[in-house]
Amino acid sequence: MQASTDAPSVAIEGDLASAHERRSARATGAWYLGVAITGIALLVIRATVYEPDHAAKTLRNLTTDEGLARLGLAVELAIVVTQALAAVWFYKLFRPINSVAAWALGVFGMVNAVAILASSAAVATALEVAADTSLAPGNDTAATTQLLFQLSASLWSVGALFFGLWLIPMGWVAATSGRFPRALGYILVAGGVGYVAVPRAPLDYAALGEKRLLKKGPPRYLEKVFHSKNWTVYAVRNPSPLAIGGKMVKLTPQGFVVDASAPGTVLVRVHWTPYWSIEQGTGCVEQAPGGYTMLDVTTPGRFRVGIDFSPVRAVSSGPRCHQDPVIEYGGGR
């Protein structure tokens, strides 16, 4: 009799937990949607008010369209609220699944909210200076308001860095928990991995080439978004996926793992070496244009590629093929 009385209790507890998760998910989604809506609204308003290359025009916009400028400030404060609450609810939603990812989401989201709050303070000060020119140092109102808006833009760059970082634990939970489409997790992680961090410390020999490139001046596809005494962080403009025609699952100094959904070619944006060898999967690995690596796969599935040194490969750079063994099962008893 004890077993029969416990079963309904367990079912009710499960239903309550499921209902609680649904409420948490709805609240999280609502606050995240609020971040998106207010963010888009601010982009439209900011483009109308702020002229990055013309201080006088920015000042004129602040004085002639003061109402629009103050609306932009209100929207920016709304972003702070929705971002902070989204961070709290993401933490609450993901904590039972992965506590480390939940903490990372909460911290990164809150840092982003604080950066935007500081930006709001700079914009509010710019509005006060535009309304009372005596507040401007040297009575240079245009230069002062432009400096404050530039400070706001820099704070947004810092916030964007942490917004990108919070996509990584979010994507990790989506890809590994089984509660979300796995493709969504990969998309979120790819969106977050769009930064290059350079420390003020001795670098490994493998990074010396990148250091020389940055010392000459960062290329156009990199934008400096953060700088401190010990670190400089660059954002990659429009980062491209590491695998085209497949999904990069793992990348290490010794090799990589790619999932191919159909037969064909997979371009892997990893430098070619003649010592690449397919360890798992049926297909060939060869050099692609631009010095990258190409997989020519004959069957869909997971392909594991690693380094396999051979003296012959030192003078040969042609395709290197591999076929997985076929496992046959006997039909008799």
Secondary structure by P-SEA (a helix, b strand, c coil): caaaaaaaaaaaaaaaaaaaaaaaaaaaaaaaaaaaaaaaaaaaaaaaccccccaaaaaaaaaaaaaaaaaaaaaaaaaaaaaaaaaaaaaaaaccccaaaaaaaaaaaaaaaaaaaaaaaaaaaaaaaaaccccccccaaaaaaaaaaaaaaaaaaaaaaaaaaaaaaaaaaaaccccccaaaaaaaaaaaccccccccccccccaaaaaaaaaaccccccccccccccbbbbbbcccccccccccccccccccbbbbbcccbbbbbccccccccccccccbbbbbccccbbbbbcccccbbbbbbbbbccccccccbbbbbcbbbbbbccc
